[in-house]
Amino acid sequence: MKLIRSDIYENLVMALDTLNSNKLRSFLTVLGVVIGVVTVMAIASIISGIDYAVTKQIESIGSNSVFVTKFASGVRFGPPSREERMRKSLTYEDAVAIGDLPAVNVAVPILNITNDYFGRKISVKAGGKESAAINLQGTLPEYENSGIWVVSAGRFFSKGENESRDEVCVIGASVADQYFPFINPLDKAITIGGREFRIVGVLEKREQLFGGGEGSNDQNNIIFVPYSVAKKLKPNAEDVYILAIAQNGMLNQAKDQITELLRIRRQVPFDKENNFGVSTADSMIDTFRSITLGVAIAMVAISSVGLMVGGIGVMNIMLVSVTERTREIGIRKAIGGRRRDIMWQFLIEAMTLTGMGGLIGLVIGWLLTLIIKLILPSYVPLWAPVAGFLSSVGIGLLFGLWPAWKAAQLDPIVALRYE
């Protein structure tokens, strides 16, 4: 065992001496490996960071939340089909019926009134400023019980204010910062669609996905108004979706009961698929991860091209090295070197070459992820550098086999005569 360890150590020292004597050639040889490892690091950091940020964002809607929509949940490619466009909308009455289910704690309709009935943006004015990029939602007071939003100042509007159609609202943190930067917005007036509303509450600021944005890309740029008032601003609206909160520990039962109820209410034949969508935080996360997995596989396949190019370069340079050192190989064999020793010498040299390229790629990859972090959420999972380094060493082993075998098969007499 000690002899084997000694041979490996000796071969490693020889390999490092060879690389040191040909620094530029060695670096250019493994440049493909460096690019491949950097790419793997960058892809892993971006996908892992986005996965973490999106998962955290979706989980913030609550583990007991169930979203009911007109269209099927999941990622959509292309416009809705004719059958989907012809589906009848969800209604306020659907939300009430869902709220009466045994496994459901509360259910509220949410009406999007960002655009009016004709598709025009509803503008918001206050303090001499105006914007048509604010997300406007109409809902019931019970929405506060969902836990998705937290009121940091004031209160949510009440059941009485919804029934009497009082023009009151709760604004997001970005709306408060934009229209009332230096004063307390509570009880101040804000004009929505030409109607004056009184601000009764301000929502706690939520962490932004991908660092946030402006206008409609900012989730804190939102205003909630009573559902009854939203119907006045947008009569005959068909943009209702329903948020249901399941009883503790009864999420699956709630999904099943909601699905059964809506199939009956919407008269779906028993042999037909649902003409509505029911999703939860877990199902959204699963859908997102199925997409990122596909992207990751595609990107890793692309990055492997760099590793393959690096491997071909290593094979080429090792074949040249065998030719250049033919006499050296003959001398080693003449003084007792075995084929196994010669083969290990060149294999370790190839693996050291690509391993050094892998280490350089890891360093550059780490620096690149720090730059990426300024733009996108990113972090490097432990498996990424490990996989990057092992793959670089594996490339050296794989593409060094042929040159090493060729060196080991040289006839010592012929090799000693080689000039």
Sequence and secondary structure as in RCSB ss.txt:
>XXXX:A:sequence
MKLIRSDIYENLVMALDTLNSNKLRSFLTVLGVVIGVVTVMAIASIISGIDYAVTKQIESIGSNSVFVTKFASGV
RFGPPSREERMRKSLTYEDAVAIGDLPAVNVAVPILNITNDYFGRKISVKAGGKESAAINLQGTLPEYENSGIWV
VSAGRFFSKGENESRDEVCVIGASVADQYFPFINPLDKAITIGGREFRIVGVLEKREQLFGGGEGSNDQNNIIFV
PYSVAKKLKPNAEDVYILAIAQNGMLNQAKDQITELLRIRRQVPFDKENNFGVSTADSMIDTFRSITLGVAIAMV
AISSVGLMVGGIGVMNIMLVSVTERTREIGIRKAIGGRRRDIMWQFLIEAMTLTGMGGLIGLVIGWLLTLIIKLI
LPSYVPLWAPVAGFLSSVGIGLLFGLWPAWKAAQLDPIVALRYE
>XXXX:A:secstr
 HHHHHHHHHHHHHHHHHHHHTHHHHHHHTHHHHHHHHHHHHHHHHHHHHHHHHHHHHHTT TTEEEEESS SS 
  SS  HHHHTS    HHHHHHHHTSTTEEEEEEEEE SB TTS B  EEETTEEES  EEEEE GGGGGGSSS 
EEEE    HHHHHTT  EEEE HHHHHHH SSS  TT EEEETTEEEEEEEEE     GGG  SGGG TTSEEEE
EHHHHHHHSTT   EEEEEEE TT HHHHHHHHHHHHHHHTT  TTS  SSEEEEHHHHHHHHHHHHHHHHHHHH
HHHHHHHHHHHHHHHHHHHHHHHHTHHHHHHHHHTT  HHHHHHHHHHHHHHHHHHHHHHHHHHHHHHHHHHTTT
S     THHHHHHHHHHHHHHHHHHHHHHHHHHT  HHHHHH  
